[in-house]
Amino acid sequence: MNVLALLETGMSPIRYNARMRVAVIGAGASGLSAALQAAWSGADVTLYERNETAGKKLLVTGSGRCNITNEAVTAAAYTCSDLKWMEILLSRFGVNELKDMLLEAGIPIRSTFDGWYYPLSESAHTVVDALVSSLRLSGVILAVSTQVLSIKSGFDGITLRCRQGDMDEKQTFDRVIVSAGGKAYPSLGSRGDLFPVLESLGHTVLPLRPALAPVLAELGSLKPLQGMRFDVEASVFEGKKKLVSSRGNVIFTEWGLNGPAVMNISHAISARPEKSLELSLDFLAFVNKEYDMLLARKRKTGQLLGVFLEAFFPPKAAAGFIRKAGLSTGTPLDHVDEAELNRLTASLRDTRLKVTGVRGFEYCQVSAGGIPVTEVEPGTMESCRIKGLYLTGETLDVVGPCGGYNLHFAFSSGALAGKAAAK
Ligand SMILES: Cc1cc2nc3c(=O)[nH]c(=O)nc-3n(C[C@H](O)[C@H](O)[C@H](O)COP(=O)(O)OP(=O)(O)OC[C@H]3O[C@@H](n4cnc5c(N)ncnc54)[C@H](O)[C@@H]3O)c2cc1C
């Protein structure tokens, strides 16, 4: 039966050489993982990357050290519209599966005392080198400086139109994995240009917005803290409602705050551009017990208030906090009025700053939005809209906190797609 006759019967032509022809779009963490797993599973793989080299964003992760995953990876740690979906994905490809895959590619990893995993080499360069070398050894065709412009699904497969320099060409594959990232750090390649294409194929595209981004805030009397770092619990409030909170390091800057504690909650701010939001900083979150204990010991003594607070903060910060509470550093603790002392303590536990937004895509580590996870099968990453199309990594609407969670998601969703697409 010829192809046209087959079409009339509604059947598709069968190829008797069983190797799947798989295309992967994007050689970031997710696409590298997808291409490798597809090749290891027996597929003929072509990996398209618009940059002149693979893994450009991977190189800058973890300040060049590549914080690759985290001992505490669980579904609940991610901001994702369907917790069950994430549980299924992680049950298929968790930390152990990622460790195995990386080892197979020649990348042993180890965790720090707080459970953040890095390559033994502590170098993102070695991770990219090892992944690219594994791709070559597995026969993957790496088409760099090649941008995919369109994706069309037909009876004989999925056709990509690609541009390399001035040349356009079309290629048809059995399966296509889209690992083109989101919109974060566009200078490293992910500019969101395939979202309109995915929309035309029937997918929903949720508005893209910065996540893991520095937060813009009015510092008011805390302006002198610029350049200083603190361990805090940071929370976002809309009126009286606490939306989200995170504990960790923050640094005061000329425009607001940077550092993991605020970056981890920035997606809740970028999701509400019209709302009036406040940031609450608890400067005692990590020293509550010690603060109460020392205060009880020194309360009835002539210890100066400034000296007392310097047990927890650098002198400049201690003086700033005391001034903000309307007190003086030189007052002995036994002369400080109870209500005034309570006011100082309360403000250390809940300093409010007016939020004015977050910094843009150029400054954020990941973007939120994109394709909803509910439009993709969690065990295989196959699109529920187009058979043979797979979506992975930051192209999907998933945000993890700082600490290796986003690379974990990129690698694991890529790996599941690669394995499934090769079958
Ligand atoms: C400065 C920085 C530091 C970070 N540090 C960490 C960290 O330490 N730990 C962590 O877990 N996460 C970190 N992240 C986040 C992490 O890098 C991302 O979660 C991850 O890179 C997402 O991988 P991805 O493959 O989905 O997308 P990307 O890495 O963005 O890769 C997408 C690739 O697709 C290519 N592409 C896009 N469109 C096309 C097209 N049409 N045709 C061809 N190619 C295309 C792009 O050029 C790009 O190479 C960091 C991010 C930044 C910006």
Ligand as a Chemical Component Dictionary entry (heavy atoms), coordinates in Angstrom:
data_LIG
# 
_chem_comp.id                   LIG 
_chem_comp.type                 NON-POLYMER 
_chem_comp.pdbx_formal_charge   0 
_chem_comp.three_letter_code    LIG 
# 
loop_
_chem_comp_atom.comp_id 
_chem_comp_atom.atom_id 
_chem_comp_atom.alt_atom_id 
_chem_comp_atom.type_symbol 
_chem_comp_atom.charge 
_chem_comp_atom.model_Cartn_x 
_chem_comp_atom.model_Cartn_y 
_chem_comp_atom.model_Cartn_z 
_chem_comp_atom.pdbx_ordinal 
LIG C1  C1  C 0 23.093 33.215 36.525 1  
LIG C2  C2  C 0 22.310 31.941 36.746 2  
LIG C3  C3  C 0 22.716 31.061 37.726 3  
LIG C4  C4  C 0 21.984 29.889 37.959 4  
LIG N1  N1  N 0 22.441 28.996 38.903 5  
LIG C5  C5  C 0 21.740 27.854 39.118 6  
LIG C6  C6  C 0 22.234 26.859 40.019 7  
LIG O1  O1  O 0 23.348 26.978 40.547 8  
LIG N2  N2  N 0 21.445 25.773 40.255 9  
LIG C7  C7  C 0 20.231 25.596 39.625 10 
LIG O2  O2  O 0 19.561 24.603 39.886 11 
LIG N3  N3  N 0 19.790 26.472 38.715 12 
LIG C8  C8  C 0 20.512 27.583 38.439 13 
LIG N4  N4  N 0 20.056 28.467 37.482 14 
LIG C9  C9  C 0 18.829 28.125 36.729 15 
LIG C10 C10 C 0 19.179 27.092 35.618 16 
LIG O3  O3  O 0 20.259 27.580 34.877 17 
LIG C11 C11 C 0 17.964 26.846 34.731 18 
LIG O4  O4  O 0 16.933 26.314 35.518 19 
LIG C12 C12 C 0 18.301 25.832 33.618 20 
LIG O5  O5  O 0 19.379 26.310 32.847 21 
LIG C13 C13 C 0 17.117 25.585 32.713 22 
LIG O6  O6  O 0 17.555 24.675 31.738 23 
LIG P1  P1  P 0 16.809 24.531 30.330 24 
LIG O7  O7  O 0 17.617 23.562 29.568 25 
LIG O8  O8  O 0 15.377 24.290 30.546 26 
LIG O9  O9  O 0 16.907 25.982 29.652 27 
LIG P2  P2  P 0 18.201 26.790 29.175 28 
LIG O10 O10 O 0 19.368 26.496 30.035 29 
LIG O11 O11 O 0 17.764 28.206 29.067 30 
LIG O12 O12 O 0 18.521 26.195 27.745 31 
LIG C14 C14 C 0 17.714 26.440 26.641 32 
LIG C15 C15 C 0 18.588 26.374 25.408 33 
LIG O13 O13 O 0 17.764 26.402 24.251 34 
LIG C16 C16 C 0 18.382 27.220 23.266 35 
LIG N5  N5  N 0 17.320 27.693 22.375 36 
LIG C17 C17 C 0 16.263 28.461 22.705 37 
LIG N6  N6  N 0 15.465 28.662 21.647 38 
LIG C18 C18 C 0 16.050 27.997 20.614 39 
LIG C19 C19 C 0 15.688 27.836 19.239 40 
LIG N7  N7  N 0 14.577 28.379 18.730 41 
LIG N8  N8  N 0 16.496 27.085 18.453 42 
LIG C20 C20 C 0 17.643 26.532 18.957 43 
LIG N9  N9  N 0 18.026 26.663 20.238 44 
LIG C21 C21 C 0 17.222 27.379 21.064 45 
LIG C22 C22 C 0 19.030 28.330 24.076 46 
LIG O14 O14 O 0 20.061 28.967 23.362 47 
LIG C23 C23 C 0 19.537 27.564 25.291 48 
LIG O15 O15 O 0 20.848 27.099 25.121 49 
LIG C24 C24 C 0 20.799 29.626 37.206 50 
LIG C25 C25 C 0 20.414 30.507 36.202 51 
LIG C26 C26 C 0 21.164 31.658 35.960 52 
LIG C27 C27 C 0 20.731 32.585 34.853 53 
# 
loop_
_chem_comp_bond.comp_id 
_chem_comp_bond.atom_id_1 
_chem_comp_bond.atom_id_2 
_chem_comp_bond.value_order 
_chem_comp_bond.pdbx_ordinal 
LIG C1  C2  SING 1  
LIG C2  C3  SING 2  
LIG C2  C26 DOUB 3  
LIG C3  C4  DOUB 4  
LIG C4  N1  SING 5  
LIG C4  C24 SING 6  
LIG N1  C5  DOUB 7  
LIG C5  C6  SING 8  
LIG C5  C8  SING 9  
LIG C6  O1  DOUB 10 
LIG C6  N2  SING 11 
LIG N2  C7  SING 12 
LIG C7  O2  DOUB 13 
LIG C7  N3  SING 14 
LIG N3  C8  DOUB 15 
LIG C8  N4  SING 16 
LIG N4  C9  SING 17 
LIG N4  C24 SING 18 
LIG C9  C10 SING 19 
LIG C10 O3  SING 20 
LIG C10 C11 SING 21 
LIG C11 O4  SING 22 
LIG C11 C12 SING 23 
LIG C12 O5  SING 24 
LIG C12 C13 SING 25 
LIG C13 O6  SING 26 
LIG O6  P1  SING 27 
LIG P1  O7  DOUB 28 
LIG P1  O8  SING 29 
LIG P1  O9  SING 30 
LIG O9  P2  SING 31 
LIG P2  O10 DOUB 32 
LIG P2  O11 SING 33 
LIG P2  O12 SING 34 
LIG O12 C14 SING 35 
LIG C14 C15 SING 36 
LIG C15 O13 SING 37 
LIG C15 C23 SING 38 
LIG O13 C16 SING 39 
LIG C16 N5  SING 40 
LIG C16 C22 SING 41 
LIG N5  C17 SING 42 
LIG N5  C21 SING 43 
LIG C17 N6  DOUB 44 
LIG N6  C18 SING 45 
LIG C18 C19 SING 46 
LIG C18 C21 DOUB 47 
LIG C19 N7  SING 48 
LIG C19 N8  DOUB 49 
LIG N8  C20 SING 50 
LIG C20 N9  DOUB 51 
LIG N9  C21 SING 52 
LIG C22 O14 SING 53 
LIG C22 C23 SING 54 
LIG C23 O15 SING 55 
LIG C24 C25 DOUB 56 
LIG C25 C26 SING 57 
LIG C26 C27 SING 58 
# 
